[in-house]
Amino acid sequence: MNALLNADLHCHSVVSDGTLTPEALAERARANGVELWALTDHDEVGGQHRAAAAAKAVGMKYLTGTEISVTFADITVHIVGLGFDPDHPALVQGLKRTRGGREERAREMADGLAKVGIQGAFEGALQYVGNPDLISRTHFARHLVESGVCRDTNEVFRKFLTEGKPGFVPHRWAQLGDAVRWITEAGGLAVIAHPARYDHNPTREYALFTEFKAHGGRGVEVVTGSHTAAEYVKYADMAIEFGLAASRGSDFHSPDESHCDLGKLPYLEGRLTPVWELLADRIQ
């Protein structure tokens, strides 16, 4: 398999903060020409067996996936894991601990919103997820749009859910080394997700890549829904500089909210080593 493969190795289902089931995502991916797919729900592997079965049913290759939230230099960074055993005890337990702080954080977010006159936000957000362990800012954003407080989810984040705003509560996630270790011990490969999205200066970004590599991280998302054409080139260069394989994924959450639909991304540059070449024996 080469760089000219329509691989989409980053998306979310109803198991975390997406709006489609794993089965519906598999059908949409296949319809959009995806040849190799991974479902990467936040801090969760509960949809993996469903996703693998759904991919097989539509004749599409599959890699297991997850997206782990970590705290690095006091900001949240996401690490995608690919090609691991989804039932590996260390990974399952690590993700469970990471999810455990979400309900407490969500209740604090609701308290902050209540102070500016928005009542019942926790219960409202919970309608969109069902499981308090998986509640996130995205679910609050959907509730505030549906209840008419804001026009769209971008407005919610801008006014209420980013640092310094009434509904923002930081979360202490896993450490970078923990996340990479869980993925690696479960037989998978760790990837820095959408690196351009983090509020890092060049020094901190260099530190992230250096520490990630030192912990055994192997890849970086070069082509992803939130990156610009210039950022594709920047992170292709960084992949080569740090000896990392390149990944490609839309970060699709919903037909109504996402930057990019499943499978609708530019191909990786030919000078890069695709992550799927390193995971050939893990593809289902």
C-alpha positions in Angstrom: 0.0 0.0 0.0 1.4 3.4 -0.9 0.7 7.1 -0.1 -2.0 7.2 -2.8 -4.4 5.3 -0.6 -7.7 6.8 0.4 -7.2 6.1 4.1 -9.3 7.9 6.8 -7.8 7.1 10.1 -9.5 9.7 12.4 -13.3 10.0 13.0 -15.8 9.8 15.8 -19.1 8.0 16.4 -21.9 8.2 18.9 -19.7 6.2 21.3 -17.9 9.5 22.0 -18.9 12.9 20.5 -19.9 12.0 16.9 -23.5 11.9 15.7 -23.5 8.7 13.6 -23.2 5.1 14.7 -20.1 3.0 13.8 -22.2 1.2 11.2 -23.4 4.5 9.5 -19.9 5.8 9.5 -18.6 2.7 7.8 -21.3 3.0 5.1 -20.5 6.7 4.6 -16.8 6.1 4.4 -17.2 3.3 1.8 -19.6 5.5 -0.2 -17.0 8.2 -0.2 -14.3 5.9 -1.6 -12.4 5.2 1.6 -10.2 2.1 1.3 -8.8 1.9 4.8 -10.7 3.2 7.8 -10.3 3.6 11.5 -12.8 4.8 14.1 -11.0 6.8 16.8 -13.5 7.7 19.5 -12.2 9.9 22.4 -10.7 7.9 25.2 -12.9 5.0 24.3 -12.6 1.6 22.5 -16.2 0.5 23.0 -17.1 0.9 19.4 -14.2 -1.1 17.9 -15.7 -4.5 17.4 -18.8 -2.9 15.8 -16.7 -0.7 13.6 -14.5 -3.7 12.5 -17.6 -5.8 11.7 -19.2 -2.9 9.8 -16.1 -2.3 7.7 -15.9 -6.0 6.8 -19.6 -5.9 5.9 -19.1 -3.2 3.3 -15.8 -4.6 2.0 -13.4 -2.0 3.5 -10.1 -2.6 5.3 -10.0 -1.6 9.0 -7.5 -0.5 11.7 -8.6 -0.3 15.3 -8.3 3.3 16.7 -8.8 5.7 19.6 -8.0 9.3 20.4 -6.5 9.9 23.8 -6.5 13.2 25.6 -3.2 14.1 27.2 -1.9 17.1 29.1 1.3 18.5 27.7 2.8 21.8 28.8 -0.5 22.7 30.5 -2.6 22.3 27.3 -4.6 19.4 26.0 -3.0 17.4 23.1 -4.6 14.4 21.4 -2.8 11.2 20.6 -4.4 8.8 18.1 -3.7 5.1 18.6 -3.9 2.8 15.6 -3.7 -1.0 15.1 -3.8 -2.1 18.7 -5.7 -4.9 20.5 -8.9 -3.1 21.7 -9.3 -5.6 24.6 -5.7 -5.1 26.0 -6.1 -4.6 29.8 -3.6 -1.7 30.3 -5.2 0.3 27.5 -8.8 -0.4 28.6 -8.0 0.5 32.2 -6.0 3.6 31.2 -8.8 4.9 29.0 -11.3 4.2 31.8 -9.3 6.4 34.2 -9.0 9.1 31.6 -12.8 9.2 31.1 -13.5 9.2 34.8 -12.9 12.9 35.3 -15.4 14.0 32.6 -18.6 14.0 34.7 -17.1 16.1 37.5 -15.7 18.5 34.9 -19.0 18.7 33.1 -20.9 19.6 36.3 -18.4 22.4 37.0 -18.9 23.7 33.4 -22.7 23.7 34.0 -22.2 25.6 37.2 -20.2 28.2 35.4 -22.9 28.6 32.7 -25.6 28.8 35.4 -23.8 31.9 36.8 -24.4 33.7 33.5 -28.0 32.7 33.4 -27.9 29.4 31.4 -29.7 26.9 33.6 -29.8 23.1 33.2 -26.9 22.8 30.8 -25.6 19.5 32.3 -28.9 17.8 31.9 -29.3 19.3 28.4 -25.8 18.2 27.3 -26.4 14.7 28.7 -29.3 14.2 26.3 -26.8 14.2 23.5 -24.5 11.6 25.0 -26.4 9.4 27.5 -23.1 8.4 29.3 -21.7 10.9 31.8 -18.3 9.3 31.4 -18.1 10.5 27.9 -19.7 14.0 28.2 -17.6 16.7 26.5 -17.7 20.4 25.5 -19.2 19.3 22.2 -22.3 18.0 23.9 -22.8 21.3 25.7 -22.3 23.1 22.4 -25.0 21.1 20.7 -27.4 21.7 23.6 -26.8 25.5 23.5 -27.4 25.6 19.8 -30.6 23.5 20.0 -32.0 25.6 22.9 -31.4 28.8 20.9 -28.6 30.3 23.0 -26.2 30.4 20.1 -26.5 30.1 16.3 -23.9 27.4 15.9 -21.3 25.4 17.8 -18.5 27.7 16.9 -20.3 30.6 18.5 -20.8 28.5 21.7 -17.1 27.7 22.0 -16.1 31.3 21.3 -18.5 32.8 23.9 -18.7 30.2 26.6 -16.4 27.2 26.4 -12.8 28.4 25.8 -10.3 29.6 28.3 -11.4 32.6 30.2 -15.1 32.1 29.3 -17.8 31.1 31.9 -18.2 27.5 30.9 -14.5 26.6 30.6 -13.0 24.1 33.0 -9.6 22.6 32.4 -9.2 18.9 32.7 -6.0 17.0 33.8 -5.7 14.2 31.3 -3.3 11.3 31.0 0.4 12.1 30.6 1.9 11.9 27.1 4.1 8.9 28.1 1.1 7.0 29.6 -0.9 7.3 26.4 2.0 6.3 24.1 2.7 3.3 26.4 -0.9 2.1 26.5 -1.1 2.1 22.7 2.3 0.5 22.2 1.8 -2.2 24.8 -1.4 -3.1 23.1 0.5 -3.7 19.9 -0.5 -0.4 18.2 1.2 2.8 16.9 0.9 6.2 18.5 0.3 9.3 16.3 0.2 13.0 17.2 -3.3 14.2 16.1 -3.9 17.5 14.1 -0.7 19.2 15.4 -1.5 22.6 14.0 -4.5 22.9 16.3 -2.5 23.3 19.5 -1.5 26.7 21.0 2.2 25.9 20.9 5.0 28.3 20.1 7.8 26.7 18.0 9.8 25.8 21.1 7.0 23.9 22.8 6.0 22.2 19.5 9.6 21.0 19.1 9.5 19.7 22.7 6.2 17.9 22.1 7.6 16.1 19.0 10.9 15.3 20.8 9.2 13.9 24.0 6.6 12.0 21.9 9.4 10.3 19.9 11.4 9.6 23.1 8.3 7.7 24.6 8.1 5.6 21.5 5.6 7.6 19.4 5.8 6.7 15.7 3.6 9.0 13.6 2.0 12.4 13.1 -1.2 13.4 11.3 -0.1 15.4 8.3 -3.3 15.6 6.3 -6.3 16.2 8.5 -9.6 18.2 8.3 -8.4 21.2 10.2 -5.0 21.7 8.5 -4.4 24.1 5.7 -2.5 23.3 2.5 0.6 25.1 4.0 0.2 23.0 7.2 0.2 19.8 5.1 3.7 20.8 3.9 4.9 22.0 7.3 4.0 18.8 9.1 5.3 16.6 6.2 8.6 18.4 6.7 8.4 17.7 10.5 7.5 14.1 10.0 10.7 13.7 7.9 12.8 15.7 10.4 11.7 13.6 13.3 11.6 10.3 11.5 7.9 9.8 11.9 5.4 8.1 9.7 2.5 10.2 8.3 -1.2 9.7 8.9 -4.3 11.0 7.2 -7.7 11.5 8.7 -10.7 13.8 8.4 -11.6 14.1 12.1 -15.2 13.7 11.0 -17.8 14.1 13.8 -21.1 14.9 12.0 -22.5 15.6 8.6 -23.5 19.1 9.9 -20.4 20.1 11.9 -17.2 18.8 10.4 -14.5 20.6 8.5 -14.2 17.7 6.1 -16.2 14.7 5.1 -14.9 11.1 5.4 -12.4 10.3 2.7 -12.4 13.8 1.1 -8.8 14.7 1.9 -5.7 15.3 -0.3 -3.4 12.3 -0.6 -0.2 12.1 1.4 3.0 13.3 -0.4 5.0 10.5 -1.9 8.1 11.5 0.1 6.4 10.4 3.3 6.1 6.9 4.9 2.4 6.2 5.5 1.5 4.8 8.9 -0.4 2.0 7.3 2.9 0.6 5.9 4.1 0.1 9.5 0.7 -1.5 10.4 0.3 -3.8 7.4 0.0 -6.9 9.7 -2.6 -5.2 11.9 -5.0 -4.3 9.1 -8.3 -6.3 9.2 
